[in-house]
Amino acid sequence: MLLDSYGRSTYNLRVSVTSKCNLNCIFCHKEGNNVLEDKLTPKSIEEIVRIASSYGVKKVKVTGGEPLIREDIVEIVNRVSSIRGIQDLSMVTNAYLLENLAEPLKRAGLNRVNINLPSLNPKKYYELTKGELEPVIKGIKAAVKYGLTPVKINMVLLKGINDDELDDYIKFSSEINAQIQVIELEPLKIKSELYDKMHLEPSFIEEILEKRALKSWVRESMHRRKVYDLGNSIVEVVHPIDNTEFCSFCNRIRLTSDGAFKPCLMRDDNKIYINDAITKNDHSKILKAYLKSVMSREPYFKP
């Protein structure tokens, strides 16, 4: 397994298979990228993951945009899941198209899903995403039914919008056997005035959960992700902003949909493009780019 120059291991690869999305969330950070041209084929994704796997990557998360809008998404999952060394294959999705895809994705080798759900209120959900809530709820239930577990529901915390919905999320997750991730809003690809209006530090959520939890712990792989066991539900709180400990234990590297390795979500100035190497199927150039990208990783929030 590779270590970067700060001694951090790199075993988690996030693969953005498209920059396009069927929703229009006002808080979307777009994986730290502007709208891109989608250049990754199922075969190229498989080859890149295979190379990364040979140097210690064991967890892959498929992201977007919205990955389910790709007509070949089941093929992509099948190719990646077949790679020796990949122990965990997950996906981030808005679940809008998941109801009919949950079963084929599970059969193709997808282990679990993270589902972005900014509100359980249909009106709020539409205002935030310009989409309907009902298909999403059906998609979440299908994910649970077909074993894409643990199903984690991502609640991006938004001041004055959904900060009063924690109990609704806990009730919903306990009813369908899902988990919750309360995630701090990140200042990426949204206007500063909108970020200032919506950003809310999640410590007050942790105080509430601490009083209710039967037990709590910090996730070993990503420090400052605290997990609370409420008995009927699991709630995880993620707050990376100005968080040196979170960055100190980061284990991720990213592959963008336009064919570049991206060492950090928060930076867009050190991407390493491999389009030419992908076109020519030049494994040595892809490997060199991957190694260079890993060694250029550094904590965004430094101690």
Phi, psi and omega in degrees: 000135183281142171249139175278184185290352176258009177079013181269134178286154181233100182227010185235115181249124175258123184248111176275111185271348176199151174263354183274157180211152178266001173238175182221069184290133184288345183253007187297132178265359174054033181055027178079010183239157169281177179300128187240164171275131180278118186238355185272124174268162176305320181294316181294322177299315179301315182294318180294316178296323179297318178296314179297322179297324180293345177245030167106352177292126180234352178235131178234133175240122179273127183229185177225222009030212178249106186298334184286350178281348175284127181293340181257022185296325178294321177296317179301312180298318181297318180295314183291320182293340181276354184282127180297135179102340178279112185265339184214121179238115183233176183213142170259127184213159173271356174070006183298327181250013190281336185306315183270351183254347184302313182293309178297328177293320177297315179296329180284345176119006177290132182273316188201169180226148165252128186242122179284119183218091186284348177198149174263001177266119185305320181292313178298318182301316179295318180297327183276330190237343189064028178231167179271145183281326188304314179298328180293315178299319178296322178294320178297314181295325177293322179299317177294315183302319186263009169083028174275063193244155359288132173286121180250125180264118182272114176254098175288120187287123184233119184298129178075004182241300181236010183288358176252012187254007184305313181296326177295319178295317180298316180297313181298314182295323180291327180290327185251001180067051175241174177243166182238139168240116174269119190241130177293136178296136181253144185278061183236127173059022171232153183296144186299323181291327177289320177298313180300325181288323188260341186290137179215121179291132191274017181300326181293330176294317179297322179296318178297313183292325180300323180287331184266337191290141170287325174201162178213157180202162176262130180297130185297320187285332181222096182299155184068018165254099184268138183246135181238126176263110182266004182093303179260357183199152174250129179235130178246139180244126184241115174224098185271345189289130183055032187247098184293327181291321178302312180291325182297336182248015179295136181237018190256151164221155189237147172243119184276161184290343177263012171088054177217146170278133183237109186290337185212136178301322189279350182240147180231016187251003183228030177289148178241111184278143182229022183302315181297318179294324178294314181301320182270359182054043182269094184298322183295321178291321178297316180297314180299318179295320179296313180298318179296320181295317178299316183287346176267000177294138172207151180299132178289315173261100186273148175300000000 
